[in-house]
């Protein structure tokens, strides 16, 4: 899913704020370096104390720290361009009555798109089935690849996801290992412990 282009919300800006805003940027950089880009979230008691101490709204501070905890989400996205070809994969892993399949990889000049499907036999009033409709998946291939899930959709017994991978995967994908991990919430939060590893030979 492409992000909407950002529009400046107002033309007004008090230029006396420039040194303060630059200092905020400098502090954000220091925070990111010290935390090794993994800051977590401050205790709510501390946020309440800071809000009272500095005359700020708690909800505002919670929102700011929530955004900072998901810093990676704002990394510039690579959008696939100049389609090259399909690479058939058709590798399947069966686990706990679910069938996980990587059907194909679409090759573009600047990225690859990995197609990942989940199929199962529907059961009436199944909590597990409903959970799968509300879970999130992440793909990991290696440190050199950035993988981003672009959304999923499906029916009562099938869900399909696409992952954009950059830089593009090699033409010869033999030996590639695709690691899919399931999470209860977005931004790789609350892992369920379910991991599907697809080996391509």
C-alpha positions as CSV (number, residue, x, y, z in Angstrom):
1,X,0.0,0.0,0.0
2,X,1.5,3.3,-1.0
3,X,1.6,6.1,1.5
4,X,-0.3,9.3,0.8
5,X,2.0,12.2,-0.1
6,X,2.6,14.5,2.9
7,X,1.1,17.9,2.8
8,X,2.2,20.6,5.2
9,X,-0.8,21.2,7.6
10,X,-0.3,24.9,7.7
11,X,1.8,27.6,6.1
12,X,2.4,29.3,9.5
13,X,5.6,28.7,11.4
14,X,7.1,30.8,14.3
15,X,10.7,31.0,13.2
16,X,11.8,31.5,16.8
17,X,11.2,27.8,17.2
18,X,13.9,26.8,14.7
19,X,16.7,26.3,17.3
20,X,14.3,24.4,19.6
21,X,13.0,22.1,16.8
22,X,16.6,21.4,15.6
23,X,17.5,20.5,19.2
24,X,14.6,18.1,19.3
25,X,15.9,16.5,16.1
26,X,19.4,16.2,17.7
27,X,18.0,14.6,20.8
28,X,16.0,12.1,18.7
29,X,19.2,11.1,17.0
30,X,20.9,10.7,20.3
31,X,18.0,8.6,21.6
32,X,18.1,6.4,18.6
33,X,21.9,5.8,18.9
34,X,21.8,5.1,22.6
35,X,18.9,2.7,22.3
36,X,20.4,1.0,19.2
37,X,17.1,1.8,17.5
38,X,15.2,-0.2,20.0
39,X,13.9,2.2,22.6
40,X,10.8,0.5,23.9
41,X,8.2,2.5,25.8
42,X,8.7,4.5,29.0
43,X,6.8,3.4,32.1
44,X,3.4,5.1,32.3
45,X,4.3,6.5,35.8
46,X,7.3,8.3,34.2
47,X,5.1,9.7,31.5
48,X,2.6,11.0,34.1
49,X,5.4,12.6,36.0
50,X,6.9,14.3,33.0
51,X,3.4,15.5,31.9
52,X,2.9,17.2,35.2
53,X,6.4,18.5,35.5
54,X,6.4,20.1,32.0
55,X,2.7,21.1,31.8
56,X,2.0,18.7,28.9
57,X,-0.8,16.3,28.1
58,X,-0.2,12.6,29.1
59,X,-2.0,11.5,25.9
60,X,0.3,13.6,23.8
61,X,3.4,12.1,25.4
62,X,2.1,8.6,25.0
63,X,1.4,9.3,21.3
64,X,4.9,10.7,20.8
65,X,6.6,7.8,22.5
66,X,4.4,5.3,20.6
67,X,5.5,6.9,17.3
68,X,9.2,6.8,18.4
69,X,8.9,3.1,19.3
70,X,7.8,2.4,15.7
71,X,10.5,4.5,14.0
72,X,11.2,1.8,11.4
73,X,7.7,2.2,10.0
74,X,8.6,5.6,8.7
75,X,11.6,4.4,6.7
76,X,11.3,5.3,3.0
77,X,9.4,2.6,1.1
78,X,10.7,1.0,-2.1
79,X,7.8,0.7,-4.6
80,X,8.4,-2.0,-7.2
81,X,9.1,-0.6,-10.6
82,X,9.7,-2.1,-14.1
83,X,8.3,-5.6,-13.8
84,X,10.7,-8.3,-15.1
85,X,9.2,-11.7,-14.7
86,X,7.5,-14.3,-12.4
87,X,9.7,-16.9,-10.6
88,X,7.6,-20.0,-9.8
89,X,8.2,-21.3,-6.3
90,X,5.3,-23.5,-5.1
91,X,6.8,-24.6,-1.8
92,X,4.4,-25.6,0.9
93,X,4.7,-26.2,4.7
94,X,1.8,-27.9,6.6
95,X,1.5,-27.1,10.3
96,X,-1.3,-27.6,12.7
97,X,-4.0,-28.1,10.0
98,X,-2.8,-25.1,8.1
99,X,-1.2,-25.1,4.7
100,X,1.4,-22.3,4.1
101,X,2.5,-21.8,0.6
102,X,4.9,-19.5,-1.3
103,X,3.5,-19.7,-4.8
104,X,5.7,-17.3,-6.7
105,X,8.1,-14.3,-6.6
106,X,7.6,-11.3,-8.9
107,X,10.8,-9.8,-10.0
108,X,11.1,-6.0,-10.6
109,X,14.1,-3.9,-11.5
110,X,14.4,-2.5,-7.9
111,X,12.6,-5.1,-5.7
112,X,11.0,-8.5,-5.5
113,X,7.4,-9.3,-4.3
114,X,7.0,-12.6,-2.4
115,X,3.5,-14.1,-2.4
116,X,2.5,-16.0,0.8
117,X,-0.8,-17.9,1.2
118,X,-2.5,-19.6,4.1
119,X,-5.2,-22.2,3.6
120,X,-7.2,-24.3,6.0
121,X,-10.4,-26.2,6.3
122,X,-13.0,-23.9,8.0
123,X,-14.6,-25.0,11.2
124,X,-17.7,-23.4,12.7
125,X,-17.2,-21.1,15.6
126,X,-13.4,-21.6,15.6
127,X,-11.5,-19.1,17.6
128,X,-8.3,-20.1,15.9
129,X,-9.8,-19.4,12.5
130,X,-11.0,-15.9,13.6
131,X,-7.5,-15.2,15.0
132,X,-5.8,-15.9,11.7
133,X,-8.0,-13.3,10.1
134,X,-6.6,-10.7,12.6
135,X,-3.0,-11.7,12.8
136,X,0.0,-10.0,11.2
137,X,3.0,-11.6,9.4
138,X,6.6,-10.5,8.9
139,X,9.2,-11.9,6.5
140,X,12.9,-12.2,7.3
141,X,15.4,-13.3,4.7
142,X,18.7,-11.8,5.9
143,X,20.3,-8.6,7.2
144,X,20.9,-7.4,3.7
145,X,17.1,-7.4,2.8
146,X,14.4,-5.1,3.8
147,X,11.0,-6.9,3.9
148,X,7.7,-5.1,4.1
149,X,4.2,-6.6,4.2
150,X,1.8,-4.7,2.0
151,X,-1.4,-6.1,3.4
152,X,-3.5,-9.2,3.0
153,X,-6.9,-10.4,2.0
154,X,-8.9,-13.5,1.5
155,X,-11.9,-15.6,2.3
156,X,-13.2,-17.8,5.1
157,X,-10.5,-20.4,4.4
158,X,-7.8,-18.6,2.5
159,X,-5.6,-15.5,3.1
160,X,-2.9,-14.1,0.7
161,X,-0.1,-11.7,1.6
162,X,2.5,-9.9,-0.5
163,X,5.9,-8.8,0.9
164,X,8.1,-6.3,-0.9
165,X,11.7,-7.2,-0.6
166,X,14.5,-4.8,-1.5
167,X,17.1,-5.0,-3.0
168,X,15.6,-7.6,-5.4
169,X,16.3,-11.3,-4.7
170,X,18.8,-13.0,-7.0
171,X,17.6,-14.6,-10.2
172,X,18.7,-18.0,-8.9
173,X,16.8,-18.4,-5.7
174,X,18.0,-22.0,-4.9
175,X,19.1,-22.2,-1.3
176,X,17.0,-19.2,-0.2
177,X,15.3,-19.5,3.2
178,X,12.1,-17.5,3.8
179,X,11.2,-17.0,7.5
180,X,7.6,-15.9,8.2
181,X,6.7,-15.0,11.8
182,X,3.2,-14.3,13.1
183,X,2.3,-11.4,15.4
184,X,-0.9,-10.4,17.2
185,X,-0.5,-6.7,16.4
186,X,1.3,-4.6,13.8
187,X,4.9,-3.4,13.9
188,X,6.1,-6.9,15.0
189,X,4.6,-6.6,18.4
190,X,3.3,-9.6,20.5
191,X,4.7,-12.6,18.6
192,X,2.5,-15.6,18.7
193,X,5.5,-18.0,18.6
194,X,4.4,-19.4,15.2
195,X,7.2,-19.4,12.6
196,X,7.0,-20.9,9.1
197,X,10.3,-21.5,7.3
198,X,10.2,-22.2,3.6
199,X,13.3,-23.6,2.1
200,X,13.7,-23.1,-1.7
201,X,15.8,-25.8,-3.4
